[in-house]
Structures are given as structure tokens and as C-alpha cells.
């Protein structure tokens, strides 16, 4: 596990124009929310937040773009690739037919990314964990699936007090940015999770 920086905050140039930075835990293990006041181009402070991985602060690279957090393309690729591989390995270890085949898990995760790339979030922004497909296929890999959904797509537990809503994961990323973020996640899944029929066979023992 990589340690945090000396100041306990993710790396990047954002620190030079930030006030009151702090990291708050979410209900997802390994994923936190970085919050700070960032200066915009006029020098005014703007509230800003971004999801971060607890064990990857030194691998991150955040900057301040006119009062908002932005992650570099290289950092996005690096972090999402690591999480995608963890998701794939967990999925292969927790296959439970007939529904939770590897191909079905792969297809559902790709479809979720694809839907968010094209939608205005009105239809695909929530996942109910009690739903059979969500529970048995999308979340079947366990914690790696929750970590992937939270960091890659912004799905976090709702803070609703209504007990009927306690099983809902809802996208926390601004609607203006989710299409770009979902596109990055989709690309990394394609790169790191080939269709099972295209996977190389295990080497012969002979």
C-alpha cells in the first residue's frame, strides 16, 4: 500500500491555491472525498470536492482549474487501470452461475459505463443494491466492485434517513462531468477485461 504524502493530501499543483483542505471518509472502504476552497481566476474562493483513493495519494495528480478540481489524464489512466484489474480478478474469483458468469459481469459493468456516457443521469444515476441483477452480477465481486463504482463512476450510498432508501447507490459526480468520467472508465474496462472467449488459454503443463 502506498503511503500518503507528508501533508496527508493527494499530490498536485492544486495545493498552491487551496485553503482549508481536508479529506473526509465516505461509506466505501478505500475511497474518500477531498474537499477544499480553491481560488478561481478572479482570486475568489470556490468550494470544491473530488473523490480520491486512500492508498494512492502519491500516485494522484490534481490541479485547480478555475476553482474546481481536475485530475490529469495520466493519473486517471493509472488509477482506473489499477482498479479495473482488481475488479476483474475479483470477478473471476467469485463466479457463481447461472447469472454471475464472467461475461455477464463484464457486460453489465460495460453497459453501466456506456449508459452514463450517453445519458443525462435521469435514468441511470441510481443503483438499488437489493435488486437481483445489481446484487448478484454488478456487486458480486464484493469490495472491489464497490470501490470501482465509487471512484470510477461516483456511485456512493445515499445519505437519506428513510430506511427504504438505505440500499441505494447514487452518482455523486456533477452531471456535466459524468459523461467524461464514464468514458474513461469504459476505456479502462475494455483494456483490462477482454471477453472470456478471447482470453489466452493457460499454458500446457507438458
C-alpha positions in Angstrom: 0.0 0.0 0.0 1.4 3.4 -1.0 1.6 5.9 1.8 0.1 9.4 1.7 2.2 12.4 1.1 3.9 14.2 4.0 0.9 16.5 4.4 -1.6 13.7 4.2 -3.1 15.0 1.0 -3.2 13.9 -2.7 -0.4 15.2 -4.9 -0.7 18.0 -7.4 -0.4 21.7 -8.0 -3.9 22.4 -6.5 -2.3 22.9 -3.1 -0.8 26.2 -4.1 -4.2 27.8 -4.5 -6.2 26.0 -1.8 -7.5 26.8 1.6 -8.8 24.5 4.3 -8.2 21.3 2.5 -9.3 18.1 4.3 -10.2 14.5 3.5 -13.5 13.0 4.6 -14.3 9.4 4.6 -17.2 8.0 2.5 -19.1 4.8 3.3 -17.0 3.0 0.8 -13.8 1.5 2.1 -10.7 2.9 0.4 -12.5 5.9 -1.2 -12.6 9.3 0.4 -13.7 12.8 -0.5 -11.1 15.6 -0.8 -12.7 19.0 -0.1 -11.1 22.4 -0.2 -11.7 26.1 -1.1 -9.9 26.7 -4.4 -9.2 30.1 -5.9 -10.7 30.9 -9.3 -9.1 33.1 -12.0 -10.5 36.2 -10.2 -9.0 35.2 -6.9 -12.2 34.3 -5.2 -12.5 31.1 -3.2 -14.8 28.4 -4.5 -15.9 25.2 -2.7 -14.6 22.1 -4.5 -14.5 18.4 -4.0 -13.3 15.3 -5.7 -13.2 11.6 -4.9 -9.7 10.1 -4.1 -8.3 6.7 -3.4 -6.9 6.4 0.2 -3.8 4.3 -0.7 -2.9 6.2 -3.9 -2.3 9.8 -2.8 1.3 9.8 -4.1 0.1 8.5 -7.5 -2.5 11.1 -7.9 -2.1 14.4 -9.7 -4.7 17.0 -9.1 -4.8 20.6 -10.3 -7.1 23.7 -9.8 -8.9 24.7 -12.9 -10.7 28.0 -12.1 -11.9 26.9 -8.7 -12.5 23.2 -9.4 -10.5 20.0 -9.0 -9.2 18.3 -12.1 -7.2 15.1 -12.3 -4.6 14.7 -15.0 -5.2 12.2 -17.8 -2.2 10.2 -16.8 -3.4 9.9 -13.2 -6.9 8.9 -14.3 -5.5 6.2 -16.5 -3.1 4.9 -13.8 -5.7 4.8 -11.0 -8.6 3.4 -13.1 -6.4 0.8 -14.7 -5.4 -0.5 -11.2 -9.0 -0.6 -10.0 -10.2 -2.3 -13.2 -7.6 -5.1 -12.8 -8.7 -5.5 -9.2 -12.4 -5.7 -10.3 -11.6 -8.3 -13.0 -9.5 -10.5 -10.6 -12.3 -10.4 -8.0 -15.0 -11.2 -10.6 -13.1 -14.3 -11.8 -12.7 -15.5 -8.2 -16.4 -15.1 -7.4 -18.1 -16.5 -10.4 -21.5 -18.0 -9.4 -23.5 -19.3 -12.4 -26.1 -19.0 -13.9 -26.3 -15.2 -13.6 -22.8 -14.3 -12.3 -20.8 -15.6 -15.2 -17.7 -13.6 -16.0 -19.1 -12.5 -19.3 -22.3 -11.3 -17.7 -20.4 -9.4 -15.1 -18.2 -7.8 -17.7 -21.2 -6.9 -20.0 -23.2 -5.3 -17.1 -20.3 -3.2 -16.0 -19.5 -2.0 -19.5 -23.2 -1.3 -20.1 -23.4 0.8 -17.0 -20.5 2.9 -18.2 -22.0 3.1 -21.7 -25.4 4.3 -20.3 -23.7 7.0 -18.2 -21.7 8.2 -21.2 -24.9 8.8 -23.2 -27.4 9.8 -20.5 -28.4 12.9 -18.6 -28.3 10.8 -15.4 -32.1 10.9 -15.2 -32.4 7.1 -15.7 -29.1 5.5 -14.8 -27.8 7.6 -11.8 -29.0 5.1 -9.1 -28.4 1.5 -8.3 -30.5 -0.3 -5.7 -28.3 -2.9 -4.0 -31.3 -5.2 -3.3 -32.0 -5.5 -7.0 -31.1 -9.1 -8.0 -29.0 -8.1 -11.1 -27.2 -5.4 -9.1 -26.5 -7.7 -6.2 -25.7 -10.9 -8.0 -23.8 -9.6 -11.0 -22.6 -6.0 -10.7 -21.7 -6.1 -7.0 -20.9 -9.8 -6.9 -17.1 -9.2 -6.8 -17.6 -7.6 -3.4 -15.5 -4.7 -2.2 -13.5 -4.2 -5.4 -16.9 -3.6 -7.2 -17.9 -1.0 -4.6 -14.5 0.7 -4.9 -14.7 0.7 -8.7 -18.2 2.1 -8.8 -17.4 4.8 -6.3 -14.2 6.1 -7.7 -14.7 5.4 -11.4 -18.3 6.5 -11.7 -19.1 8.3 -8.4 -21.7 5.9 -7.0 -21.9 6.5 -3.3 -24.5 5.4 -0.6 -27.3 8.0 -0.2 -27.5 9.9 3.0 -31.2 9.6 3.1 -32.7 8.9 6.5 -35.6 7.0 5.1 -34.8 3.3 5.7 -36.3 2.4 2.4 -33.5 4.3 0.7 -30.6 2.9 2.6 -29.8 0.4 -0.1 -29.4 3.0 -2.9 -26.1 3.9 -4.5 -26.3 7.3 -6.3 -23.9 9.1 -8.6 -22.3 12.0 -6.8 -20.3 13.4 -9.7 -21.7 16.6 -11.3 -23.8 15.8 -14.4 -21.6 18.0 -16.5 -18.6 15.7 -15.9 -20.1 12.2 -15.6 -20.0 11.5 -19.3 -16.3 12.2 -19.5 -15.6 10.2 -16.4 -17.8 7.2 -17.6 -15.9 7.3 -20.9 -12.6 6.9 -19.1 -13.9 4.1 -17.0 -15.3 2.3 -20.1 -12.0 2.6 -21.9 -10.1 1.1 -18.9 -12.6 -1.8 -18.6 -12.2 -2.6 -22.3 -8.4 -2.5 -22.0 -8.2 -4.6 -18.8 -11.2 -7.0 -19.2 -11.2 -8.9 -22.5 -14.1 -11.1 -23.4 -13.6 -14.5 -21.8 -13.6 -16.2 -25.2 -10.7 -14.1 -26.3 -8.5 -14.8 -23.2 -5.4 -16.8 -23.8 -5.6 -20.4 -22.7 -3.5 -21.5 -19.7 0.0 -22.8 -20.7 0.3 -26.5 -21.2 1.8 -28.4 -18.3 3.5 -30.8 -20.7 
